[in-house]
Amino acid sequence: MKLSSKALLALAISSITATAYAEPASQDFVPTTLAGTSAQSEAKGFIEDFTLGGTTRNWYSHESKYRGGTFSYQKHGETRTDRNRTNWVQGTILNASSGFTQGTVGVKTEVAVYNALVLDRSKRDIKGGSNRTLADSNGDAVDQWSKLGLANVQFRVSNTTLTAGRQNFSSGIVDTIGNRALPSSFEGVSFNSEEFSNLSFQGGVFDRVSPRTEQSLSKFRSEYGNGVETDKVSTLGVNYQPLKSLKTSFFAANVKDFWNQYYFGATHELGDAQQLGLTTGFNYYKTVDEGKKEMGEIDNDTFSLSLGLTHQAHSLTFAYQQVNGNEYFDYLHETNGIYLANSLTSDFNGPNEKSFQIAYAINMAEYGVPGLKFNAYSARGWDIDGTHYTGNNGRAKFAYDGIQSQDGEKHQEYGVGASYALQSGPLKATTVRATYVEHRGSEFQSDGSIKEFRLVTTIPFNIL
């Protein structure tokens, strides 16, 4: 089960959440022209634009399983179980970034050190750590550890940047995930080109991922598969804004010997949120097996459609999602490459699953308390059917072993959240976020029945 930041931070009511606008959204056509300025021509220099800063995050989570579900851990050579798991970690990022050198070709470097300090070190509490607390082979917490989270060199010509090394990357298929004390990052080469006014291009080739709760680099694997690994992920895409009110993106990715995956996303805004605004979000993924078919045979079409109504401080969102395929809709582990509207504590991505979500959010800035927000949501999934899955490609172990028992499974999820961001003072932009989520699944639904309370405080800081 993937605990998505979009749910547990409870801000992604859908892949697109309506926000307040002072004026009606314009439906004007946006012509494609060359960018008016060159970012490289405005470079200040390698030393002159140097920055040193970062963030520190206090990340606390308490989970409870019910309906017979338990967590397990080892003690004195015996396996012990109970319903609860607690993880409490302080994650700090110290980022040093130079400016771009001046000239036709600018050069820049970026290095970020990630440090984790474990505040709850009880073996019984952390239950082996999972992807929350780093633990050794005996299940004991590693009290404190550090690593290079980012280490790259960047080259820029005009408005096009090439980055080589350990880096962040964001797209609908390969995306850094930051819903733990520390985020993930990727090792490889990427580019970002913004030479046109409303058209940009992105791409990259990555061979390793730096996980959220590990010191070393790892090969890529899928979120829901059988643990098989691959060491090459290639992706290429375009972002295009044909109207002032319409933004689109299209990305394709080849995950060597796993699959080819294609993503299309669109967001459209209509009306005036001070009166009534409508935000429509559409996300679509096509996944087909490729190469050695290490994940078995895959032919999967998955989409979500969300409609968000906004009136001043209030927003109400409805989202429908559907999986067309006899396997999970899957994506790469340690990435946030799932932009579906109903990716919550559960991803609602079972074979042939349909799901619906309704969510409400309020921004208290309209009532004189800027930075304070509340939200609540409810989602249900049904018609999960894995009985037709045969995609083992002749292997002894099925890629999605156990999915065949899912016949008419269903589940539901509820969540509430509150957040506050400081608006001024020495701790300006510090955020405090509290969320409570409850998920309840039928007998063979893969996510089970679990409750979680999470409290996260993030403090940014600047040294230079």
Secondary structure in CASP SS format (residue, H / E / C, confidence):
PFRMAT SS
TARGET T0000
AUTHOR 0000-0000-0000
METHOD secondary structure of the structure
MODEL  1
M C 1.00
K C 1.00
L C 1.00
S C 1.00
S H 1.00
K H 1.00
A H 1.00
L H 1.00
L C 1.00
A C 1.00
L C 1.00
A C 1.00
I C 1.00
S C 1.00
S C 1.00
I C 1.00
T C 1.00
A C 1.00
T C 1.00
A C 1.00
Y C 1.00
A C 1.00
E C 1.00
P C 1.00
A C 1.00
S C 1.00
Q C 1.00
D C 1.00
F E 1.00
V C 1.00
P C 1.00
T C 1.00
T C 1.00
L E 1.00
A C 1.00
G C 1.00
T C 1.00
S C 1.00
A C 1.00
Q H 1.00
S H 1.00
E H 1.00
A C 1.00
K C 1.00
G C 1.00
F C 1.00
I C 1.00
E C 1.00
D C 1.00
F C 1.00
T E 1.00
L E 1.00
G E 1.00
G E 1.00
T E 1.00
T E 1.00
R E 1.00
N E 1.00
W E 1.00
Y E 1.00
S E 1.00
H E 1.00
E E 1.00
S E 1.00
K E 1.00
Y C 1.00
R C 1.00
G C 1.00
G C 1.00
T C 1.00
F E 1.00
S E 1.00
Y E 1.00
Q E 1.00
K E 1.00
H C 1.00
G C 1.00
E E 1.00
T E 1.00
R E 1.00
T E 1.00
D E 1.00
R C 1.00
N E 1.00
R E 1.00
T E 1.00
N E 1.00
W E 1.00
V E 1.00
Q E 1.00
G E 1.00
T E 1.00
I E 1.00
L E 1.00
N E 1.00
A E 1.00
S E 1.00
S C 1.00
G C 1.00
F C 1.00
T C 1.00
Q C 1.00
G C 1.00
T C 1.00
V E 1.00
G E 1.00
V E 1.00
K E 1.00
T E 1.00
E E 1.00
V E 1.00
A E 1.00
V E 1.00
Y E 1.00
N E 1.00
A E 1.00
L E 1.00
V E 1.00
L C 1.00
D C 1.00
R C 1.00
S C 1.00
K H 1.00
R H 1.00
D H 1.00
I H 1.00
K C 1.00
G C 1.00
G C 1.00
S C 1.00
N C 1.00
R C 1.00
T C 1.00
L C 1.00
A E 1.00
D C 1.00
S C 1.00
N C 1.00
G C 1.00
D C 1.00
A E 1.00
V C 1.00
D C 1.00
Q E 1.00
W E 1.00
S E 1.00
K E 1.00
L E 1.00
G E 1.00
L E 1.00
A E 1.00
N E 1.00
V E 1.00
Q E 1.00
F E 1.00
R E 1.00
V E 1.00
S C 1.00
N C 1.00
T E 1.00
T E 1.00
L E 1.00
T E 1.00
A E 1.00
G E 1.00
R E 1.00
Q E 1.00
N C 1.00
F C 1.00
S E 1.00
S C 1.00
G C 1.00
I C 1.00
V C 1.00
D E 1.00
T C 1.00
I C 1.00
G C 1.00
N C 1.00
R C 1.00
A C 1.00
L C 1.00
P C 1.00
S C 1.00
S E 1.00
F E 1.00
E E 1.00
G E 1.00
V E 1.00
S E 1.00
F E 1.00
N E 1.00
S E 1.00
E C 1.00
E C 1.00
F E 1.00
S C 1.00
N C 1.00
L E 1.00
S E 1.00
F E 1.00
Q E 1.00
G E 1.00
G E 1.00
V E 1.00
F E 1.00
D E 1.00
R E 1.00
V E 1.00
S E 1.00
P C 1.00
R C 1.00
T C 1.00
E C 1.00
Q C 1.00
S C 1.00
L C 1.00
S E 1.00
K C 1.00
F E 1.00
R E 1.00
S E 1.00
E C 1.00
Y C 1.00
G C 1.00
N C 1.00
G C 1.00
V C 1.00
E E 1.00
T E 1.00
D C 1.00
K C 1.00
V E 1.00
S E 1.00
T E 1.00
L E 1.00
G E 1.00
V E 1.00
N E 1.00
Y E 1.00
Q E 1.00
P E 1.00
L E 1.00
K C 1.00
S C 1.00
L E 1.00
K E 1.00
T E 1.00
S E 1.00
F E 1.00
F E 1.00
A E 1.00
A E 1.00
N E 1.00
V E 1.00
K C 1.00
D C 1.00
F C 1.00
W E 1.00
N E 1.00
Q E 1.00
Y E 1.00
Y E 1.00
F E 1.00
G E 1.00
A E 1.00
T E 1.00
H E 1.00
E E 1.00
L E 1.00
G E 1.00
D E 1.00
A C 1.00
Q C 1.00
Q C 1.00
L E 1.00
G E 1.00
L E 1.00
T E 1.00
T E 1.00
G E 1.00
F E 1.00
N E 1.00
Y E 1.00
Y E 1.00
K E 1.00
T E 1.00
V E 1.00
D E 1.00
E C 1.00
G C 1.00
K C 1.00
K C 1.00
E C 1.00
M C 1.00
G C 1.00
E C 1.00
I C 1.00
D E 1.00
N E 1.00
D E 1.00
T E 1.00
F E 1.00
S E 1.00
L E 1.00
S E 1.00
L E 1.00
G E 1.00
L E 1.00
T E 1.00
H E 1.00
Q C 1.00
A C 1.00
H E 1.00
S E 1.00
L E 1.00
T E 1.00
F E 1.00
A E 1.00
Y E 1.00
Q E 1.00
Q E 1.00
V E 1.00
N E 1.00
G C 1.00
N C 1.00
E C 1.00
Y C 1.00
F C 1.00
D C 1.00
Y C 1.00
L E 1.00
H C 1.00
E C 1.00
T C 1.00
N C 1.00
G C 1.00
I C 1.00
Y C 1.00
L C 1.00
A C 1.00
N C 1.00
S C 1.00
L C 1.00
T C 1.00
S C 1.00
D C 1.00
F C 1.00
N C 1.00
G C 1.00
P C 1.00
N C 1.00
E C 1.00
K E 1.00
S E 1.00
F E 1.00
Q E 1.00
I E 1.00
A E 1.00
Y E 1.00
A E 1.00
I E 1.00
N E 1.00
M H 1.00
A H 1.00
E H 1.00
Y H 1.00
G C 1.00
V C 1.00
P C 1.00
G C 1.00
L E 1.00
K E 1.00
F E 1.00
N E 1.00
A E 1.00
Y E 1.00
S E 1.00
A E 1.00
R E 1.00
G E 1.00
W E 1.00
D E 1.00
I E 1.00
D E 1.00
G C 1.00
T C 1.00
H C 1.00
Y C 1.00
T C 1.00
G C 1.00
N C 1.00
N C 1.00
G C 1.00
R C 1.00
A C 1.00
K C 1.00
F C 1.00
A C 1.00
Y C 1.00
D C 1.00
G C 1.00
I H 1.00
Q H 1.00
S H 1.00
Q C 1.00
D E 1.00
G E 1.00
E E 1.00
K E 1.00
H E 1.00
Q E 1.00
E E 1.00
Y E 1.00
G E 1.00
V E 1.00
G E 1.00
A E 1.00
S E 1.00
Y E 1.00
A E 1.00
L C 1.00
Q C 1.00
S C 1.00
G C 1.00
P C 1.00
L C 1.00
K C 1.00
A C 1.00
T C 1.00
T E 1.00
V E 1.00
R E 1.00
A E 1.00
T E 1.00
Y E 1.00
V E 1.00
E E 1.00
H E 1.00
R E 1.00
G E 1.00
S C 1.00
E C 1.00
F C 1.00
Q C 1.00
S C 1.00
D C 1.00
G C 1.00
S C 1.00
I E 1.00
K E 1.00
E E 1.00
F E 1.00
R E 1.00
L E 1.00
V E 1.00
T E 1.00
T E 1.00
I E 1.00
P E 1.00
F E 1.00
N E 1.00
I C 1.00
L C 1.00
END
